[in-house]
Amino acid sequence: MSTQLTIIIVVALISTASVLIFYFNSEVRRLKSMFSILRELIAKNERLNDEIDKAYEGWFKEIQNCQQKAECIINDLYELQQKLKP
């Protein structure tokens, strides 16, 4: 009886260990795929950040150009106003 009980316990332990190993292997595979997806998302985010930075640089230059043009127009209007004063 003791030998049968020992065999049953050993088989139960082996079965439990097999189930745990299978579970952890599947979790490891799932985590690896999640990290792979995360790496891809980080790379896409970096590319988008670069594109946004370039766009902001372009917009900033356009705003500066518009500001310079507006200052020239204001100066021209002021000069014209001074000429038209009696």
C-alpha positions in Angstrom: 0.0 0.0 0.0 2.8 2.4 0.8 4.5 1.7 -2.6 1.2 2.4 -4.4 0.7 5.6 -2.4 4.3 6.7 -3.2 3.7 6.0 -6.9 0.4 8.0 -6.9 2.1 10.9 -5.2 5.0 10.9 -7.6 2.7 10.7 -10.6 0.6 13.5 -9.2 3.7 15.7 -8.6 5.0 15.0 -12.2 1.5 15.8 -13.6 1.4 19.0 -11.6 4.9 20.0 -12.6 4.0 19.3 -16.3 0.9 21.5 -16.1 2.9 24.3 -14.4 5.7 24.1 -16.9 3.2 24.2 -19.8 1.4 27.2 -18.2 4.6 29.1 -17.6 5.9 28.4 -21.1 2.7 29.7 -22.6 2.8 32.8 -20.3 6.5 33.4 -21.4 5.5 33.2 -25.1 2.6 35.6 -24.5 4.9 38.0 -22.7 7.4 37.8 -25.5 4.8 38.6 -28.0 3.5 41.5 -25.9 7.0 42.9 -25.6 7.5 42.6 -29.3 4.3 44.6 -29.9 5.5 47.1 -27.3 8.8 47.5 -29.1 7.0 48.1 -32.4 4.7 50.7 -30.7 7.7 52.5 -29.2 9.4 52.6 -32.6 6.2 54.0 -34.2 5.9 56.6 -31.4 9.5 57.7 -31.9 8.9 58.2 -35.7 5.7 60.1 -35.0 7.5 62.3 -32.5 10.2 63.1 -35.1 7.5 63.9 -37.7 5.7 66.2 -35.2 9.0 67.9 -34.3 9.7 68.6 -38.0 6.2 69.9 -38.5 6.5 72.2 -35.5 9.8 73.5 -36.8 8.2 74.3 -40.2 5.2 76.0 -38.5 7.5 78.0 -36.3 9.4 79.2 -39.3 6.2 80.1 -41.1 5.0 82.0 -38.0 8.3 84.0 -37.9 8.0 84.8 -41.6 4.4 86.0 -41.1 5.4 88.0 -38.1 8.2 89.7 -40.1 5.8 90.5 -43.0 3.3 91.9 -40.5 6.0 94.1 -38.9 6.9 95.4 -42.4 3.3 96.1 -43.2 2.8 97.9 -39.9 6.0 100.0 -40.5 4.8 100.8 -44.1 1.4 101.9 -42.7 3.0 104.0 -40.0 5.2 105.7 -42.6 2.2 106.3 -44.9 0.2 107.7 -41.9 3.1 110.1 -41.1 3.2 111.3 -44.7 -0.5 111.8 -44.8 -0.6 113.9 -41.7 -1.2 117.6 -42.3 
